[in-house]
């Protein structure tokens, strides 16, 4: 009998075993008798045998699993299989390796199947005994299929949809095997009805794909990194000692003095690379990337139309595909791994004060995610100086509030300034001194230091962008991403599943019409309905946002009028604060709700466009989501900053909405204080509720729901409950990675809050800093513990987000110029100080900004119902505007003071905008994008690589010349000592030298 076959003579081969006597037995994988034999060799022979002969010709009858129990196969004899192997879970480190314990699992495919309860017990037994290490051929089913086939054969009902999925899986997995991958199936899981296909990429496949993807790998050549000398070296050493307590304790974060020369991998030049440890040469991130590229490239060609992994996932053939985490991150006796190290030194709130181990993040998650966290870290660091300056500006306002003459005049009750009613009929006249608190609070944010802070923040934004570009170049050099542009497009052109499905649908329509079906693609005509839907949908969403803001305006006006008729004086005095606070809270709730809605709508609008590649999909999704969320977040703030109080009219000629609601007015101290309240509540509420509470609460809730479902299933199957979960089962229960777009989006919106309206809220950088300190650790914990491990993606920059940041930075200069000029009283104060002040001080400024109105000029039905509310009869009331008094010839017309102030405001906008833009561009120009030391190191790498190849060529030439010289000397010796060729004993001519191989 053949060495690799198992004797089953106690099972009669010719006995009829029920209705499935001739069915194939795919579920049991028999072990060879020689268990000490190399697994690879055994696997090769088993595969060869299985692929060359039909099942019926292998010396034994193929049996049915359930038939074993049906014929009364006793427990003593069934121990034959169990005795051949020990528990494989310990050997495979609970799912990190194949059952041979040697081949690492690089990727997992998950699928759903219908599993009968009757076949659970024996199926589990079969799988635990499967310890043979072998890959599969296309015509050989993977280990573990027996239960599925047996169930299908025994049940009378046929599910054609499930059969179609199974056929597609079989073909696709066969094609993966043909591509060189090794597969192993596991349906013996604690998750009912879910099967797993483990994928391993052998060495030759890794080398082939690394060469195809042009992956830069470290060579044997090492070189010294240029070090600073003299004073800079001493300064750097001092800084390192000071910052040592806040450095993460990981090997990758330590400063390096030497670096390995990297070069795109080539199988012909393997001698250049350090292959002393082949198991670690390609790390887990690189291995999973290579397997994912093969999965995208491999197709399933059933019905002559190809389907890649994206299409198979979209059509439910597979339910998930993901690489595995390195292991557990918590618990006793957990082996050291990168995930555990990241959890301890990065994804913990206890290390919030430490630098991020960016190199380890990149090693584990890939360059794209590493760049996101590096950018977030740089942004957070740059917020520190902005926060300090913002605090200084705020403290300056607090220190000078008692010296501010305009607010002192407003609070002085001796001025006895009577103001006109804020609404018709129900509102009465009021004293300006009642708005004292608002005026004093406005000075905290509306003072000369605000202008300086606006200029500072514009330069800060430019410096931040330049600093990030330099940091990005350092990371590109450290991560061997220099010169990455040429090959990055080669791996990103795989069509998306939806695009393939749409092309398939179009091909089927043309085939039905008997037209050509080759090289089909979607044209603008195919996408025109989607483009039209996108345009109409975006316009509708923007209009909806404006309508909601308008509704809040109506609420503010009607609520102010309702509170004005309050019988209590305290209720009337707090009307403005109450209305402003409640309206902002309503805006916040609406913004948070619409943010989630707009995110879903943006994704739906992008999906119906059917972009061809993932890159196109991501860019279009980012554009739509940013547009909708930007409008949603900033429309209420834009209204308060630039529209509130601008179209009010004047007493006796007010502007009405729906002929009943009077437009809102700004407070006597201006609208800047209301803008500050609006900005602070929306920013802080959005960060607290949406960014942090949602990110913590929703994953915890989903995890709890999954836990309760699993607990309910475990109670039904106690035996499965007692088993320890495999690594791929644990990871399957984690949330799938949804991309970095939501993470970037919340930070970009926050960047807008920090820069766009910073003139009204100098403390915005401080609150952003506090939020980001938590956000970094929150995102880190989510990536390490809550999400499946994402596929590593190579990237050398943050993509379209950089352009959005630059656009916001430029827009911030313009908006802050208009906020200072039109929203605050900075320009009117300057005009009064230099044009109208009699003694060069601000005394009389408040009176200068107020116009007079004769109460006899009220329109019928608009005068106050209680004109004697203040205790005396009012003849003249004041309102904030630049208009002619009632005793002039052109009463209530706009005065020349208005035009003087308007001219000054426009002039300030032009000067401020151009000056700050010039300064920002100067900062951009004076700071080089590439640090000098990095450019020198890149040049040094190129020179060293040329030297390596030159030496290699010289070595080849010297070897060739040596062979030629040896050949020539042997030829001369042969001619000198052997004038004619002697014959050998066999009678043939003997040569006096051997010829070298062809070089």
C-alpha positions, 0 to 999 in steps of 0.5 A: 500500500502507498505510504501516504494512505490510511488503512481502513480495512475495518470499513468494508469498501464494497458495503453499500452505505445508505443512499450516498454510497457513491457520493464523494467524501470531501470532509475527512482529511487523512493523515500520513502514517509517517507524521515526522515527514516534512509537511510540505513534501507530504502535502505535495504528494497528497495534492498530486494524488488527489488531483491525478485520480478520481475519488473512486480510484484511490483504493478506498470507497469515498464514504459519507460522514453521516453514514459512519454513525448510521452503520453503528461505527463504535466509539473505540474504532473512531478514536483511530482518527483522533489518535493520529494528531493532537489538538491543532489549535495550539499548533496554529496559535489559534488561527494565526497559522495553518493547521501545520503550525508553519504557514502563516495566515495572510488573509481571510475570506468569510462566507455564509452557508446553510448548516444542519444541526445534525452534522455539527458534531462529526464535522467538528471532529473531522476538522480537529483531526485535519492537521495535514499541511497541504495546498489545494488544486482547483478540482480538489475541494478545500478541507471542510467542505464535506459537511456542506456537500453532505447536507446538500445531498441529504436535503430534498430542498435545493437552493439554487442561489446558494449553489450558484454562490458555492460554484463561484467560490469553488472556481474563484478559490481554484483560480487563487490556487493556480495563482500560487496561493495556498488555502485552507477551509474552516467551517468548524467555528463558534459562529453558526453558518459562517465558514472561513478560508485561510490564505497563505502566500508562499515565498515564491508568490511573495517575491513575484508580486513584490517585483510586480508591485515594485515594493522597495525592500531593504538591501544588505548595504547599510550607510551612515545617516548624516549627523549634526555637528557642533552646537546643533548636535549639543542642542539636539542631545539636550532636547532628546534628554528633555523629551525622553519621558514623553517618547514611546518605548518602542524600538521603531521610535528610537533615533537611527544613525544607520539606514539600510539602502532600499531598492525595488525588489527583483528576483534576479537580484535577490543576492542584494537583499538581506534574506537571512530570515525569510519569515520576517523579510516580508512583514504581515502588512506587506504579505496582506497587501500582496494577497489583496492585490492577487485577490483583486486581480483574480477573477471568477468567470462563470457565465463568461463574465468575470467577477473579482473579489470586489464583485464577489463581496458585493454579490454576497458570494463572500461576506467579508475579506480581511487580514488578521490582527497580530494577536491579542492585545490584553489578557494573561500570557499574551505573546508579545506582538505589535498590536499589544505594543501599540495598545500599550504605547499608543492606544491608551489614554494614560500615554496622552502626553507621549509622542505617537510611535508613527513608524510602528503605526505605519509598520502595522497599518500601512502608509496611508493610515500612518500618514493620517496619524502623523498629520493629526499629530503635527496639527495637534502640535501646531495648535499649542502655540496658537492656543497660547497666543489665543489665551493671551489675547483673551486675557488681554481682553479681560485685563482691559475690560474696565478701561474700555471707554465705549463699554463704560459709557454703555454701562453708565446709567447717568447717560440715560440713553433710551433705546427704541423697541426691539419689536412691534407693539409688545416691546417697550422702550428700554435703557441702554445700560441694561445691555451693560453685561453684553457690552463688557463681554463683547470687549473680551473678543472685540479688541485691538488684539483680535486683529493681531490674532487674525493675522497671526492665525493666517500666518500660522495656517501657512506655517502649518502647511509648510511644516507638514510638507517638510514632515511628509518628506521626512516620512517619505524618506524614512518609509522608502516612498521617494519616487513613488508616483510612477508605480502607485497608479499601477495598483489602483486601477482595479475596477470597483464591484459596482462598476463591473456589475454596471458594465455586466448589465450593459453587456447583457443588454447589448448581447440581447440586442445582438451587438458587440460586447467586447471592451464595454465601459460606461460613458457619460450617457450612461451616467447622465441620469446619475449626474442629474440626480447628483446636481438636483440632490446637492441643490436640494440639500443646500436649500434644505440647510438654508430653509432650516436656518431660516426656520431658526431665524423665525423661531428667534424672532417669534420667541423674542416677541413672546418673551418680551410680553413677560410680566416679570422684569427679569424675563424681559431683561434676559430675552436676548440671552435666552433666545440666542442660547436656545437657537444655537442649541437647536442649530447644534442638534440639527447640524449633528442630525444632518451631518449623519444624513448628509454623509449617507446621501453623499455616499449614495450620490457617489454610488449611483455615479458608479466611479470606476476605481476606488480612488475616483470613488473616494475623491468624489465622495470627499467632494460631496461630503465636504460640500454638504457638511461645510454648508451644514456646519457654517451656514448658521455662523455665516448668518450671524456674522454677515447677515444678522442686523444688516437688513433691519430697516429703521424705526417707522420703516422696518423690514418684515418677513411674511408681513408680520415678523420683524428682522433681527437686530444686533445687540448694542455692542454688535453681533460679534458676541453672538457670533462667539456664542454661536461658534463656541456652542456649535464647535464644542457641542459637535466635538463632544457629542459627534466626534467623541460621544458617538465614536465611543458610544456607538461602537460600544453599543454595537459590541454589546449587541454582538455580545448578546447575540453570541451569548444567546447562541452559546446557550444553544450549543454549550460545546461550541461555547467551551471552545476558544475562538480562533483569531479570524473568528474574533476579528470577524466580530469586529467592525469593518474598516470604513475608510479614513474619510470620516476621520479626516472630515471631522478634523477638516471641519474643526480646522475651519472652526479654528481658522475661519472665524477665529477673530470672534473666538480666540479660544477656539485653538485651545478647545481644538487642542484639548479635543485632539489630545483625546481624539488621537487616543480615541482613534488609536484605540478604535483602530487597534481594538474595535476595527478589523485590520485594514489592508495596508495602502501605500501613499506618499501624501494625504491626497485631496485633503491637503488641497482642501486645507490650503483652500480653507487657509486662503478662505480664512484670510478673506472671512476674517477680514470681513469679520473684523471689518463688518461684524466687529466695531474695530473700523467704526472706532478707528474712524471715530478716533481719527475723524470725529473725536474732539480730544483724540479719545473714544469718549462719545463713540457710543453716542456717535453710532446711535441715530435718533427717532421721533416716536410720533413717526411710528407706523400705525399699529407698531408703537409700544402698547405701554409707552410709559413703561419706563416711568416717563413719556418718551419723545425721542428714542435711539437706534444703532445706525448712521442716519440723519436725525428727525429734525434735518431736511432729509430725515432718516436718510443715510448720513455721510458718516455711514459712507465714511465708515463703509469706505474704511471697511472696504479699504481695510478688507483689501489691505488686510487680505492682500497683506496677509496673503502676501505674508502667507505666500512669503512664508510658503516661499521662504520655507523649503518643501524638502529639508536640506538634510533629507535632500542630501540623504536622498542624493546619497542613496542614489549615489550609493545605489549606483556604486552597488550596481557598478561594483556588481558589474565589475565583479561580473566582468572580473569573473568573466575575464578570469574564466577566459584567462583560465580557458586560454591557459588550459588551451596553451598547455594542451597545445604544448604537451599534446600535439595530437589528441590521444584516444581514450580506452573507449576509442574516442578522442579525449579533450585535454580541458573542460569547457566552462559554462556559458556565462 
